[in-house]
Amino acid sequence: MTHQSDSYSIPPAVKRVAGAFWLTGWASFWVQIVLAFVSALVLLFAASGLGATSAAQPGTQGIPGQTPIANAETGIGLLLAILGLLCLFAGAFWAFRYTRLARKLKTPDAQSRPKRGDVVQALRIGLFVNLIGMVLTIFGAQAIVGSLVGKSFSQGFAVFSGNSLRFITPLDLFLVQSNTNTIMAHFVGLVATLWLLQCMNRQ
């Protein structure tokens, strides 16, 4: 009986918002955390493979036609991809925090519930984290794709020189795949947070 009276003491609008935070928070958390771990594994594999390939050909820098700019773009793209991935883990943590807010919103004690301004501020932080992560990852993808374009223009010279660093390899495509997963996860985080903001506005 106590549980039922507590349930009825919570305003219907607050119960609806709490339910939205609970379901959306968990859905956003699992999508982001799964894609974050997949991207991390792919990124680690690709980065270690590219490092091993570069170390195996120490004399390629002096070969005519070698484009250090493309290699620099790959390095910058890899760095930005890592930063975007770190933001993704932060976004997943923040999505988990939405589920904790849902618990606090369901408390029958009105004084213990988070204030509307505090909840909106938490959503704004979530938007900021996913937006910054998406921007970093997109810039990383641009740099990586730019390096692949540079390699594609020099495929003919790579055949004659035997310089495998000039070929587009599966490792390069793994970097693209990792970035795509990260961008998708950030997009899910943004959509989830915008949906929760919409639920708050309808309260």
C-alpha positions, 0 to 999 in steps of 0.5 A, a space after each residue: 500500500 505504501 508503494 502505491 501511495 508513493 506512486 500516486 504522490 508523483 505528478 503524472 508529468 514527472 512520471 512520464 519524464 522519468 520514464 523517458 529518461 529511464 528508457 532513452 538513457 539505457 538505450 543511448 548508453 548501450 548503443 554508445 558503449 557497444 559502438 565505442 568498444 567496437 570502434 576502439 578495437 578496430 582503431 587499435 588494430 588499425 593503428 598497430 598495423 599501420 605502425 608495424 607497416 611503417 616500421 617495416 619500411 624505414 627507407 621509404 621517406 627518400 623515395 621519389 613520389 612519396 607523399 609525407 603529407 598523406 601520411 601526416 593526414 593519416 596521423 592527424 586523422 588517427 589523433 582526432 579519431 582517438 579524441 572523438 572516441 574518448 568523447 564517445 565514452 564520456 557520452 556513454 557515461 552521461 547517458 548512464 547518468 540519465 538513468 540515475 536522474 530517472 531514479 531521482 525523479 521517481 522519488 515521492 519526496 518533491 524536495 529530493 527531486 532534481 530541479 527542472 533547471 538542473 535536469 536541463 543543464 545535464 541535457 545540455 552537457 550531454 549535447 555538448 559532449 556528443 556534439 564535440 565528439 562528432 565534430 572531432 570525429 568528422 574532422 578525423 574522417 576528413 583527414 583520413 579520407 584525404 590521405 586515401 585520396 592521395 594514395 589513390 592518385 599514386 597507386 601507379 607509382 607504388 606498383 613500380 616502386 614496391 612501396 606498400 605504404 602507397 597502397 590503400 590497405 584494409 587497415 586504412 579502411 578499418 580506420 574509416 569504419 571505426 570513424 563511421 561507427 563513432 560518428 553514428 554513436 555520437 548521432 544516437 547520443 545527440 538524438 536521444 538527448 534532443 528527444 529528452 529535451 523535447 519531453 522536458 518541454 512538453 512537461 
